[in-house]
Amino acid sequence: MKYSRSELLAFIPDIYDAAGDPTKWNNVLLRLTELAGAHAGHINFQDKKTSQVGWVAYAGFTIDDGRRYGDHYAAINPCWRNRPELYSKAGDVFTRQMIIDTPSICRTEFYNDFAKPLRLFDFVGGTLFKQGTRAGRLTLFRPPEAEPCGKEEMELVRQLMPHLVRSIELHTKIAYLENNYEILSNTLDRIPQAVILLDAEGKVKVLNQKSEAILSRNDGLTISGSELYARSAAENIALRKLVHDAASIARGKSMENPGGNALISRGLRLRPYCLTVTPLPPTALIGLETPAVAVFIADPSNEVTAPDAKLQFIFRFPPAEARLAQHLMLGISLPEAAEKIGVSHNTVKTQLSRILEKTETHRQSELIRVLTVAGLSAIKESRIA
């Protein structure tokens, strides 16, 4: 096994490229096997408690081999039961002989039924990640007839280990954020109202399907330069102030003016959109690590067909109160709501008083914010459960 320092230096950028492009890990692993004089190898994550396995890259065996390993052999692999102190933290480098001697491994079901047919005998490796019972490892294999891995192979892995550890750490963070973004997007799509999430600088980060449909109409609201704009200059100034104030709350820089409501005119004799702008703390939604602002968009032209079960559950609204709450969330006035529902103005006034009491709010604008955020939280909690 011979390699030059210049070869290793040229290889390091490829390692970091794989952090942002998971498809490149296979090329990184193939190069590692070449440098180490190995014929097979893998980079995987394994949970010691559950034996669950996740593959980053593998070479020298097939998908079916990986599936068989995860289904049965991961739980009985003696190499990850012996001498755990040798691979307990990220950066540790080891060989097979350090962990288990030849006579001992040759007596195991794991070796005879799984590793031996694949000619996976000796190895050098390193711990790339360790968190609780979950570990990520690089393992480079040699067949039984090859020279055992020793100091030279360990030195190779040791030189590359800092870069591999950092790249895997970036890889896991990127994968985590991408997964949480998908969860967040799917969660927001279940909300029966248009929602746009902004970061603390007012930049649009996430839209659900209903908000995308509204923006596609280009009849009052638009996105330009990653920012949400109202078509009317005066309304846009008011909208920007609401977003700024809500972002200040989210950043912990202010305790006043926590968002509010705005009407966005549409023209063509269409009723204006009713916007509710509210701050969200960093932990309010899965996948957002920065303070954020939520903008809820209600289209009064939409019809309420049935009471919202989530509002009934959260606030113990009877169906009539839930139906009125939904009309108010759409920006419909109390007299218009009474007409649409088919009851008297006095009836909806009484229902509104009960709704304010149950939500512990005092004004209709405050009520709208509580209702919209509560609906969002209900969706989020059901998704986590």
C-alpha positions in Angstrom: 0.0 0.0 0.0 1.7 3.2 -1.2 0.3 6.7 -1.4 1.8 10.2 -1.4 0.9 13.2 0.7 -0.1 15.0 -2.5 -2.6 12.2 -3.2 -4.2 12.6 0.2 -4.3 16.4 -0.1 -6.0 16.1 -3.6 -8.5 13.6 -2.1 -9.6 15.8 0.9 -11.9 18.2 -1.2 -13.8 15.2 -2.5 -14.5 14.2 1.1 -16.1 17.5 1.8 -18.0 17.6 -1.5 -19.8 14.4 -0.3 -21.3 16.2 2.7 -23.5 18.3 0.4 -24.1 15.6 -2.3 -24.7 12.1 -0.8 -24.3 10.5 -4.2 -20.5 11.2 -3.9 -20.0 9.1 -0.8 -19.7 6.0 -3.0 -16.8 7.5 -4.9 -15.1 8.6 -1.6 -15.4 5.0 -0.3 -14.0 3.5 -3.5 -11.0 5.8 -3.3 -10.5 4.8 0.4 -10.6 1.1 -0.5 -7.9 1.7 -3.2 -5.7 3.7 -0.8 -6.0 1.1 1.9 -5.5 -1.9 -0.4 -9.0 -3.2 0.5 -11.5 -5.0 -1.7 -14.7 -3.9 0.0 -15.9 -1.4 2.5 -18.8 0.6 3.9 -19.9 3.7 5.7 -22.9 3.2 7.8 -24.8 4.2 10.9 -25.9 1.5 13.4 -27.9 1.8 16.7 -26.4 -0.5 19.3 -29.7 -0.8 21.2 -32.0 -1.5 18.3 -29.5 -2.8 15.7 -31.1 -0.5 13.1 -28.7 0.2 10.2 -28.5 3.1 7.8 -26.2 3.0 4.8 -24.3 6.0 3.6 -22.1 4.1 1.1 -20.9 0.5 0.4 -18.6 -1.3 -2.0 -17.9 -4.9 -2.6 -21.3 -6.2 -1.7 -24.9 -5.7 -2.8 -28.1 -4.0 -1.6 -29.4 -7.5 -0.7 -26.3 -8.1 1.4 -26.9 -4.9 3.2 -30.5 -5.8 3.8 -29.6 -9.2 5.2 -27.0 -7.5 7.5 -29.6 -5.1 8.8 -32.3 -7.7 9.2 -30.3 -10.2 11.2 -26.5 -10.0 11.3 -26.2 -6.5 12.7 -27.6 -7.7 16.0 -25.0 -10.5 16.2 -21.9 -8.8 14.8 -19.2 -9.6 17.4 -17.0 -6.8 16.2 -19.3 -4.2 17.7 -19.8 -6.1 21.0 -16.1 -6.6 22.0 -13.8 -3.9 23.3 -16.2 -0.9 22.9 -13.6 1.4 24.4 -11.7 1.2 21.2 -14.4 2.8 19.0 -16.5 4.8 21.6 -15.9 8.3 20.2 -15.6 10.1 16.9 -12.1 9.9 15.6 -11.2 6.5 17.0 -9.2 4.3 14.6 -9.0 0.5 15.0 -8.3 -2.8 13.2 -10.1 -6.1 13.4 -7.3 -7.7 15.5 -7.6 -5.0 18.1 -11.3 -5.9 18.6 -11.5 -9.7 18.2 -8.9 -12.4 17.5 -9.0 -14.7 14.5 -10.0 -17.9 16.3 -12.9 -16.1 18.1 -14.4 -14.5 15.0 -14.0 -17.7 12.9 -16.3 -19.5 15.4 -19.2 -17.1 15.0 -22.4 -17.4 13.0 -21.8 -13.8 11.8 -18.5 -14.7 10.1 -19.4 -18.1 8.7 -22.9 -17.3 7.3 -22.4 -13.7 6.3 -18.9 -12.3 6.2 -17.0 -15.4 4.9 -19.0 -15.8 1.7 -18.3 -12.1 1.0 -14.6 -12.5 1.9 -14.9 -9.9 4.6 -12.3 -10.9 7.1 -9.7 -8.3 8.2 -10.4 -4.6 8.4 -9.3 -1.2 9.4 -11.8 1.5 10.3 -12.7 4.5 12.3 -15.6 6.0 14.2 -17.1 8.9 12.3 -20.0 9.8 14.5 -21.2 8.9 18.0 -24.4 10.0 19.8 -26.0 7.9 22.5 -26.4 4.4 21.2 -26.0 5.4 17.6 -22.6 5.3 15.8 -21.4 6.0 12.3 -18.3 4.0 11.2 -16.0 3.6 8.2 -14.8 0.0 7.7 -12.4 -1.1 4.9 -12.1 -4.9 4.4 -9.5 -7.3 3.2 -10.0 -11.0 2.3 -8.5 -13.9 4.4 -5.6 -14.4 2.1 -4.4 -10.7 2.2 -2.0 -9.3 4.7 -3.7 -8.1 7.9 -4.3 -4.4 8.4 -1.8 -2.8 10.7 0.0 0.4 11.6 0.3 1.7 8.0 -3.4 1.3 7.3 -4.3 2.9 10.6 -2.0 5.8 9.8 -3.8 6.3 6.5 -7.2 6.4 8.2 -5.9 8.5 11.0 -4.7 11.2 8.6 -8.1 11.4 6.9 -10.2 10.9 9.9 -10.6 14.6 10.9 -11.9 15.4 7.4 -14.2 12.4 7.3 -15.6 13.2 10.8 -16.4 16.8 9.8 -17.9 15.8 6.5 -20.2 13.2 8.1 -21.2 15.7 10.7 -22.2 18.1 8.0 -23.9 15.3 6.1 -26.1 14.4 9.1 -27.0 18.0 9.7 -28.0 18.6 6.1 -30.0 15.3 6.1 -31.7 16.3 9.3 -32.7 19.8 8.0 -33.9 18.4 4.7 -36.0 15.8 6.5 -37.5 18.3 8.8 -38.2 20.7 5.9 -40.2 17.9 4.2 -42.1 17.2 7.5 -42.8 21.0 7.9 -44.0 21.4 4.3 -46.3 18.3 4.6 -47.6 19.6 7.9 -48.4 23.1 6.5 -50.1 21.6 3.5 -52.6 20.0 5.9 -53.7 23.4 7.3 -57.0 24.6 5.8 -55.6 28.1 5.4 -52.9 29.7 3.4 -49.7 30.1 5.4 -46.4 31.7 4.5 -43.4 31.5 6.9 -40.7 34.2 6.9 -37.4 34.3 8.6 -36.3 37.1 11.0 -35.3 39.3 8.0 -38.7 39.0 6.4 -37.5 36.6 3.7 -40.0 33.9 2.6 -38.8 30.5 3.7 -41.8 28.1 3.3 -45.2 28.3 1.6 -48.0 25.8 1.8 -50.0 24.8 -1.2 -52.9 27.1 -0.5 -50.6 30.1 -0.2 -49.0 29.2 -3.5 -52.4 29.0 -5.2 -53.2 32.5 -3.9 -49.9 34.0 -5.0 -50.4 32.5 -8.5 -53.4 34.7 -9.0 -51.2 37.8 -8.7 -54.3 39.8 -7.6 -53.0 41.6 -4.5 -50.0 39.7 -3.1 -46.7 38.7 -4.7 -43.2 37.6 -3.9 -40.2 39.5 -5.2 -36.6 39.1 -4.1 -37.8 36.5 -1.5 -40.0 39.1 0.2 -43.8 39.3 0.4 -45.3 42.4 -1.1 -48.8 43.9 -1.4 -49.7 45.5 -4.7 -50.9 48.7 -3.1 -48.0 50.9 -1.9 -49.9 52.0 1.2 -50.9 48.5 2.1 -47.4 47.2 1.5 -46.0 49.7 4.0 -48.5 48.5 6.6 -47.6 44.9 5.8 -43.8 45.5 6.1 -44.4 47.1 9.5 -46.4 44.2 10.7 -43.7 41.8 9.6 -40.9 43.9 11.1 -42.8 44.1 14.5 -43.5 40.4 14.5 -39.9 39.6 13.7 -38.7 41.8 16.6 -40.8 39.8 18.9 -39.4 36.5 17.5 -35.9 37.8 18.0 -36.7 38.8 21.6 -36.0 42.4 20.8 -39.5 43.7 21.6 -42.5 42.8 23.6 -44.9 45.3 21.9 -46.9 45.2 18.7 -46.9 41.4 18.3 -48.0 41.3 14.7 -51.6 42.1 13.7 -54.0 42.1 10.8 -54.1 43.8 7.4 -56.5 43.9 4.5 -55.0 43.5 1.1 -57.1 44.9 -1.8 -57.4 42.7 -4.9 -59.4 44.8 -7.5 -61.9 43.3 -9.9 -64.6 43.8 -7.2 -63.1 40.9 -5.2 -63.2 41.1 -1.4 -59.7 41.9 0.1 -57.5 39.2 1.6 -57.4 39.3 5.3 -53.8 38.8 6.6 -52.8 37.8 10.1 -49.2 38.3 10.9 -47.8 36.7 14.1 -44.4 36.0 15.6 -43.2 32.4 16.0 -40.4 31.5 18.5 -37.5 29.3 17.1 -39.0 26.1 18.5 -42.6 26.8 17.4 -42.2 24.7 14.2 -40.2 21.7 13.3 -37.2 22.4 11.1 -36.9 26.2 11.7 -33.7 27.0 13.6 -34.1 30.8 13.2 -36.9 33.0 14.6 -39.8 33.2 12.1 -42.9 35.0 11.3 -46.1 33.4 10.1 -48.5 35.1 7.7 -51.9 33.6 7.5 -54.0 34.6 4.4 -57.7 34.4 4.5 -59.8 34.6 1.4 -63.4 35.8 2.3 -64.7 34.3 -1.0 -64.1 30.8 0.4 -67.1 29.1 1.9 -67.1 27.4 5.3 -68.7 24.0 4.7 -68.3 22.4 8.1 -67.1 23.3 11.6 -63.3 22.8 12.1 -62.8 19.7 14.3 -59.4 21.0 15.5 -60.9 24.3 16.8 -63.7 22.3 18.5 -61.2 20.1 20.2 -58.8 22.8 21.3 -61.2 25.3 22.6 -64.2 23.1 23.3 -66.3 25.1 20.8 -69.7 23.6 20.0 -70.3 23.4 16.2 -72.0 26.8 16.0 -69.1 28.6 17.7 -66.5 26.7 15.6 -68.4 27.7 12.4 -68.4 31.4 13.4 -64.7 31.3 14.4 -63.9 30.0 10.9 -65.9 32.8 9.2 -64.0 35.4 11.3 -60.7 33.8 10.4 -61.6 34.4 6.7 -61.9 38.1 7.5 -65.7 38.1 7.3 -67.5 40.7 9.5 -69.9 39.7 12.2 -73.0 40.9 10.4 -71.9 39.1 7.2 -71.1 35.9 9.2 -74.6 36.0 10.7 -76.1 36.3 7.2 -74.0 33.5 5.8 -74.7 31.2 8.7 -78.4 32.1 8.7 -78.8 33.4 12.3 -79.5 36.7 13.8 -76.9 39.4 14.6 -77.7 39.0 18.3 -77.0 35.3 18.1 -73.5 35.7 16.6 -72.7 38.5 19.1 -73.5 36.1 21.9 -71.4 33.3 20.3 -68.5 35.8 19.8 -68.6 36.7 23.6 -68.4 33.0 24.4 -65.5 32.5 21.9 -63.6 35.4 23.4 -64.1 34.0 26.9 -62.9 30.5 25.9 -59.9 31.8 24.1 -59.0 34.3 26.8 -58.9 37.1 24.3 -60.5 40.6 24.4 -60.5 41.9 20.9 -61.4 40.3 17.6 -57.9 40.9 16.1 -56.3 39.2 19.1 -58.8 36.3 18.6 -57.8 35.8 15.0 -54.2 35.4 15.9 -55.0 32.9 18.6 -57.2 30.9 16.4 -54.8 30.7 13.5 -51.7 29.8 15.6 -53.8 27.3 17.6 -54.8 25.6 14.3 -51.2 25.5 13.2 -50.1 24.0 16.6 -52.8 21.4 16.4 -51.5 20.2 13.1 -47.9 20.2 14.3 -48.7 18.2 17.4 -50.6 15.6 15.5 -47.7 15.2 13.1 -45.2 14.7 15.9 -47.4 12.2 17.6 
